[in-house]
Amino acid sequence: MTYRVLINGPQKLSGRLAVPGDKSITHRALILSAMAFGRARISNILTSTDCLSTLDCLRRLGVEIELDGEDAIISGCGLTGLAEPDDVLDVGNSGTALRILPALLAGQEGFAVITGDRSIRKRPVDRVLKPLVEMGAKVWARDGGRLAPVAVSGGPLRGIVYRLPVASAQVKTAVLLAGLPASGRTTVIEPVTSRDHTEIMLEYLGAAIAVEADRHSGERHITVTGETQFQSKDIGVPGDFSSAAFFLAAGALVADEHIEIINLGLNPTRTGFIEVLEKMGGAPESTELGAVAGEPVGSVGIGRARLVGTDIGGSMIPRLIDELPLVALLATQAQGRTTVKDAAELRVKETDRIALTAAELNKLGAKVTPTDDGFIIDGPTPLKGTAVESHGDHRLAMMLAVAALSATGATVIAGAGAVDVSFPDFFDRLRQLGAECDRIAKE
């Protein structure tokens, strides 16, 4: 739904809240449960448009799924038991579904076409299709195999050893999923550790997976043994750290006393933002309380901080790729210069997040210079409310809302409804912490 939001700043927030289920884990729980045998409940799924697109695609592939509030009850079809869809599979705005579904379908019998909205049809898929072709998959895409729609004619696959050119959790997941029904073993070698939700969940479900880390090179070798069936198990989805990051940033910028996020996933491949907050002079307090389906869970709290500029790049980038627009915002209020590099992946997200993060923050008075692979930000600069635009990108919309809280005067965020992709209740949660933000006329 398209609408605008008005926020008058500056404002001070405080309080304690939970965020919705993790988006990455929800996608993987739905897909891996569809490939398992048996019936299982996935609790606390994220019911955003992204995840519901994946759920709808699985239903079109013959998977029985019942929704019970924020739980999904799935009857798995086994490694190769999916049905041929009778229509095109539409992933909406879900980049995860766009890149993982071809891998899921490559080892099934039947033909399928996958597409999405206008934004998704601009996002590259060639990095996923290349290893699938090496495994024997029959796949096609427009623009020379680079862009959706993607067509898949499923059939037998063979295991391969594939070295990721760059760290990518989505490409890694795609190769591992295709390896599950393939003959022999499939190994993915990643140069830098990326989100490891897929490996954790496969191990939790009892799949034949082995992970070895090289202490000297930092490489990880993840191997699945194909044609080894696994059973369904109930899965709990922890709170989404990427969603929590917006409130942690707000805490560092405008907390009245303290903001705490509870029941939160604390997987170390996702929590690079905590380390950045520490480097910039914040004092986030993280408490791990246990594990859910193999994923560490706990709470994080933070208060207002005097921030300083820092340099961010290298192996830290995959661990906070979705939070980098927030890092840029924090840097506008930090003393000195902040540089972000090695983040060219931001150019091919839902939008070009490098260009648009810089452009929208600069409208508010920031000094953000985009580079080929990141930003240079000079701070501190006072932010002044004005008209800004999400460009249909959910993370830009939420980042701009946090920016508006620390700006002076009125900020109107056009396209604020983009938050529905990952966090439909985002503005309600801001109000829970004391924010005043008004939804205004439908666009």
C-alpha positions in Angstrom: 0.0 0.0 0.0 1.3 3.5 -0.9 1.1 6.3 1.7 3.2 9.1 3.2 4.3 9.6 6.8 4.8 12.9 8.6 7.3 13.0 11.5 8.1 16.2 13.4 11.5 16.2 15.1 13.5 16.1 17.1 11.9 13.4 19.3 13.1 11.3 22.2 12.2 7.6 22.5 12.5 5.0 25.2 11.1 1.6 26.0 11.2 -2.2 25.4 9.8 -4.1 22.5 10.0 -7.2 20.3 10.4 -7.1 16.6 8.7 -9.5 14.0 10.3 -12.8 13.0 13.5 -12.9 11.0 12.9 -12.5 7.3 15.9 -14.6 6.1 15.1 -17.4 8.5 11.4 -17.4 7.6 12.2 -17.8 3.9 14.5 -20.7 4.7 12.2 -22.4 7.2 9.4 -22.4 4.6 11.5 -23.7 1.8 13.4 -26.3 3.7 10.2 -27.6 5.4 8.7 -28.0 1.9 11.7 -30.2 1.0 11.4 -32.3 4.2 9.2 -35.2 4.8 6.4 -34.8 7.4 4.3 -32.1 9.0 5.8 -29.3 11.1 4.9 -26.0 12.7 7.0 -22.9 12.0 6.2 -20.4 14.7 6.7 -16.6 14.7 7.1 -16.3 10.9 7.4 -12.9 9.4 4.0 -12.2 7.6 5.4 -9.5 5.4 4.7 -9.3 1.7 8.2 -10.7 0.9 7.7 -13.9 2.9 4.1 -14.3 1.9 5.2 -14.3 -1.7 7.5 -17.3 -1.0 4.7 -19.0 0.9 2.3 -18.4 -2.1 4.9 -19.8 -4.6 5.3 -23.0 -2.5 1.5 -23.5 -2.4 1.5 -23.2 -6.2 4.2 -26.0 -6.2 1.8 -28.3 -4.4 2.9 -27.7 -0.8 0.1 -27.8 1.8 0.5 -24.8 4.1 -1.9 -23.6 6.8 -1.6 -20.2 8.4 -2.4 -20.0 12.1 -1.8 -16.4 13.1 2.0 -15.9 12.9 2.6 -19.7 12.6 2.7 -21.8 9.5 1.9 -25.6 9.5 3.6 -27.2 6.5 3.3 -30.7 5.1 6.6 -31.4 3.3 6.8 -33.0 -0.1 10.4 -34.4 0.1 13.4 -33.5 -1.9 11.8 -34.0 -5.4 8.1 -34.1 -4.6 7.0 -30.6 -5.7 4.4 -30.3 -8.4 4.7 -28.4 -11.7 3.0 -25.1 -11.3 0.1 -24.2 -13.7 1.0 -20.6 -13.8 4.0 -18.2 -13.5 5.5 -18.0 -10.0 5.4 -14.3 -8.8 7.9 -13.5 -6.1 6.7 -9.8 -5.8 9.6 -7.8 -4.4 11.4 -10.7 -2.8 15.0 -10.9 -3.9 15.6 -14.0 -1.7 12.8 -15.9 -3.4 14.0 -14.8 -6.8 17.4 -16.3 -6.2 16.5 -19.3 -4.2 13.5 -20.7 -6.1 15.4 -21.5 -9.3 17.7 -23.7 -7.2 14.8 -25.4 -5.5 13.1 -26.1 -8.9 16.3 -27.1 -10.8 16.2 -30.6 -9.3 12.4 -31.1 -9.6 10.5 -32.6 -12.5 8.6 -30.1 -14.5 8.8 -26.6 -16.0 8.4 -23.2 -14.2 8.8 -19.5 -14.8 9.7 -17.1 -12.0 9.2 -13.4 -12.2 8.5 -10.4 -9.8 7.7 -6.8 -9.7 9.4 -4.1 -11.8 12.2 -3.6 -9.2 12.9 -7.4 -8.9 13.1 -7.6 -12.7 16.1 -5.3 -12.5 18.0 -7.4 -10.0 20.7 -9.8 -11.4 20.3 -13.5 -11.1 23.3 -14.6 -13.1 25.4 -15.3 -10.0 22.9 -17.9 -9.0 22.3 -19.4 -12.4 26.0 -19.9 -13.2 26.6 -22.6 -10.6 23.2 -24.2 -11.3 24.2 -24.7 -15.0 27.5 -26.3 -13.8 25.3 -28.8 -11.9 23.4 -29.7 -15.0 20.4 -27.4 -14.6 18.4 -26.2 -17.5 17.7 -22.5 -16.8 17.1 -19.4 -18.9 16.8 -15.7 -18.2 16.4 -12.6 -20.2 19.2 -10.1 -21.0 21.6 -12.9 -21.7 20.8 -14.9 -18.6 21.1 -11.9 -16.2 17.6 -10.8 -15.4 14.1 -12.2 -14.5 11.9 -13.7 -15.7 13.7 -17.0 -15.1 12.6 -20.2 -16.7 13.6 -23.6 -15.2 13.2 -27.1 -16.7 13.9 -29.4 -13.8 15.8 -32.7 -13.9 18.7 -34.6 -12.5 21.6 -32.6 -11.1 25.2 -33.5 -10.1 27.2 -32.3 -7.2 30.0 -29.8 -7.7 32.6 -27.8 -5.8 31.8 -24.2 -6.1 34.0 -21.3 -4.9 31.9 -18.1 -4.3 33.5 -15.2 -6.2 32.2 -12.9 -3.4 30.5 -13.7 -0.1 26.8 -14.1 -0.7 24.4 -16.0 1.6 21.8 -16.2 -1.2 24.1 -17.8 -3.7 25.5 -20.1 -1.1 22.0 -21.1 -0.1 21.0 -21.7 -3.8 23.9 -24.0 -4.4 23.3 -26.0 -1.2 19.6 -26.4 -2.0 20.3 -27.6 -5.5 22.8 -30.0 -4.0 20.2 -31.7 -1.7 18.6 -33.7 -4.6 21.7 -33.9 -6.7 23.9 -37.0 -7.1 27.1 -37.0 -5.0 28.4 -34.2 -2.8 28.1 -30.5 -3.3 30.6 -28.2 -1.6 30.4 -24.4 -1.4 33.7 -22.6 -0.5 33.1 -19.0 0.7 36.0 -16.6 1.1 34.4 -14.7 4.0 31.7 -16.0 6.3 28.2 -14.8 5.2 24.8 -15.4 6.9 24.8 -19.0 8.0 21.1 -19.6 8.6 20.9 -22.2 5.9 23.7 -24.3 7.4 22.2 -24.0 10.9 18.8 -25.0 9.8 20.0 -28.0 7.6 21.9 -29.3 10.6 18.9 -28.8 12.9 16.7 -30.7 10.5 19.2 -33.6 10.3 20.3 -33.1 6.7 23.7 -34.5 5.7 25.8 -31.4 6.0 29.3 -30.7 7.1 31.0 -27.4 7.7 34.8 -27.0 7.9 36.6 -23.7 8.6 40.2 -22.9 7.6 41.7 -21.0 10.5 44.5 -19.6 8.4 42.6 -18.5 5.2 39.2 -17.8 6.8 37.5 -19.8 4.1 34.6 -22.1 5.0 33.8 -25.3 3.2 30.1 -26.3 3.4 29.2 -29.7 2.0 25.9 -31.5 1.6 25.5 -35.1 0.5 22.8 -35.3 -2.1 19.8 -37.6 -2.3 19.7 -37.9 1.5 16.2 -37.2 2.8 15.5 -35.4 6.1 12.5 -35.1 8.3 10.4 -32.1 9.2 10.8 -30.6 12.7 9.1 -27.7 14.4 11.0 -24.4 13.9 10.9 -21.3 16.0 11.8 -18.0 14.2 13.6 -15.4 16.4 13.2 -11.7 16.1 14.8 -10.1 13.0 18.1 -8.4 13.8 17.9 -6.2 10.7 14.5 -4.9 11.8 15.8 -4.3 15.3 18.8 -2.3 14.0 16.5 0.6 13.2 15.5 0.9 16.8 19.1 0.5 18.0 20.1 3.3 15.7 17.2 5.4 17.1 18.5 4.6 20.6 22.0 5.8 19.8 20.6 9.0 18.3 17.5 10.0 20.2 17.0 7.7 23.2 15.5 9.5 26.2 16.8 6.8 28.6 17.2 3.4 27.0 15.7 1.2 24.2 15.8 -2.6 24.5 14.9 -5.2 21.9 13.9 -8.6 23.3 13.5 -12.1 21.8 16.0 -11.2 19.2 18.1 -13.4 16.9 21.8 -12.8 17.8 23.5 -14.9 15.1 27.0 -13.5 14.9 26.9 -13.5 11.1 24.1 -10.9 11.4 25.3 -8.7 14.3 28.0 -6.6 12.7 25.9 -3.5 13.4 26.5 -4.0 17.1 30.3 -3.9 16.5 29.9 -0.8 14.4 27.9 0.9 17.2 30.8 0.1 19.6 33.4 1.4 17.1 31.5 4.6 16.8 31.4 5.1 20.6 28.0 3.6 21.4 27.5 1.1 24.3 25.1 -1.5 23.2 24.4 -4.2 25.8 23.9 -7.7 24.3 22.6 -10.6 26.4 22.4 -14.1 24.9 19.7 -16.2 26.7 19.6 -19.4 24.7 18.9 -20.9 21.3 15.9 -21.6 19.1 16.3 -24.1 16.3 20.0 -23.7 16.6 19.9 -19.9 16.4 21.2 -17.8 19.4 18.5 -15.6 20.9 18.6 -12.8 23.5 18.2 -9.1 23.9 20.1 -5.9 23.0 19.7 -2.5 24.7 21.3 0.9 24.0 21.1 4.5 25.1 22.0 7.8 23.5 25.7 8.1 22.5 28.3 10.6 21.5 29.4 9.1 18.2 32.7 9.3 16.4 33.6 8.5 12.8 35.1 5.2 11.8 36.2 3.1 8.8 34.1 0.0 7.8 35.0 -2.5 5.2 36.3 -6.0 4.4 35.0 -9.0 6.2 32.6 -7.0 8.3 30.5 -5.9 5.3 28.6 -9.2 4.8 27.6 -9.1 8.5 25.8 -5.8 8.2 25.0 -5.3 4.5 21.3 -4.5 5.2 22.3 -2.0 7.9 24.7 0.1 5.9 22.1 2.9 5.2 21.7 3.1 9.0 25.5 3.3 9.4 25.5 6.2 6.9 22.8 7.9 9.0 24.7 7.4 12.3 27.8 8.8 10.6 26.0 12.1 9.8 25.8 12.7 13.5 29.3 11.4 14.4 32.4 13.6 15.0 34.8 13.3 12.0 34.8 11.2 8.9 33.3 7.8 8.3 34.2 5.6 5.3 32.3 2.6 4.1 33.9 0.5 1.4 33.7 -3.0 -0.2 29.9 -2.7 -0.3 29.2 -2.7 -4.0 26.5 -5.2 -3.4 24.3 -2.3 -2.2 24.1 -1.2 -5.8 21.9 -4.2 -6.7 19.6 -4.4 -3.8 15.9 -3.4 -4.1 17.3 -0.1 -5.3 20.8 1.4 -5.7 21.2 1.9 -2.0 24.5 3.7 -2.3 23.2 6.4 -4.6 19.8 6.8 -2.9 21.0 6.7 0.7 23.4 9.5 -0.1 20.8 11.5 -2.1 18.0 11.3 0.5 20.2 12.0 3.5 21.7 15.0 1.7 18.2 16.4 1.2 18.1 16.5 5.0 21.4 18.5 5.1 23.9 15.6 5.5 27.3 15.4 3.8 27.3 12.0 2.2 29.5 11.3 -0.8 28.7 8.1 -2.7 31.6 6.0 -4.0 31.6 3.0 -6.3 31.5 0.6 -3.3 30.2 2.7 -0.4 30.1 6.1 1.2 32.3 8.9 2.6 30.4 10.8 5.3 31.5 13.9 7.2 29.9 14.8 10.4 28.3 16.0 12.5 25.8 17.9 10.4 22.4 19.1 11.8 19.5 17.4 9.9 16.6 19.6 8.9 13.2 18.1 8.0 12.1 18.1 4.4 10.4 15.9 1.8 12.1 12.6 1.2 11.3 9.5 -0.8 11.7 5.8 -0.1 11.9 4.9 -3.9 9.9 1.8 -3.0 12.8 0.4 -0.8 11.6 -0.8 2.6 15.0 -0.2 4.3 15.4 3.3 3.0 11.9 4.1 4.2 12.7 2.9 7.8 16.1 4.6 7.8 14.5 7.9 6.8 12.0 7.6 9.6 14.9 7.3 12.1 16.6 10.2 10.5 13.4 12.3 10.8 13.3 11.6 14.5 16.7 13.3 14.9 16.0 16.2 12.4 14.6 19.6 13.2 11.1 20.3 11.8 8.8 18.3 9.7 9.9 15.4 7.4 7.4 13.8 5.0 8.4 10.4 3.8 6.8 9.5 0.4 6.4 5.8 -0.3 6.4 4.9 3.4 4.2 1.9 2.6 7.3 0.2 1.3 7.9 -1.0 4.9 5.3 -3.7 4.3 7.9 -5.7 2.5 9.7 -6.6 5.7 8.1 -4.9 8.7 4.4 -4.0 8.2 4.1 -2.8 11.8 7.2 -0.6 11.8 5.5 2.7 12.5 3.3 1.1 15.2 6.4 0.0 16.9 7.9 3.5 16.7 4.8 4.8 18.4 5.2 2.1 21.1 8.5 3.8 22.0 6.9 7.2 22.1 7.3 8.5 18.6 4.7 10.7 17.0 4.4 9.8 13.3 1.3 10.5 11.3 0.1 8.6 8.2 -1.2 11.1 5.7 -3.1 10.9 2.5 -2.8 7.9 0.3 -0.5 8.7 -2.6 
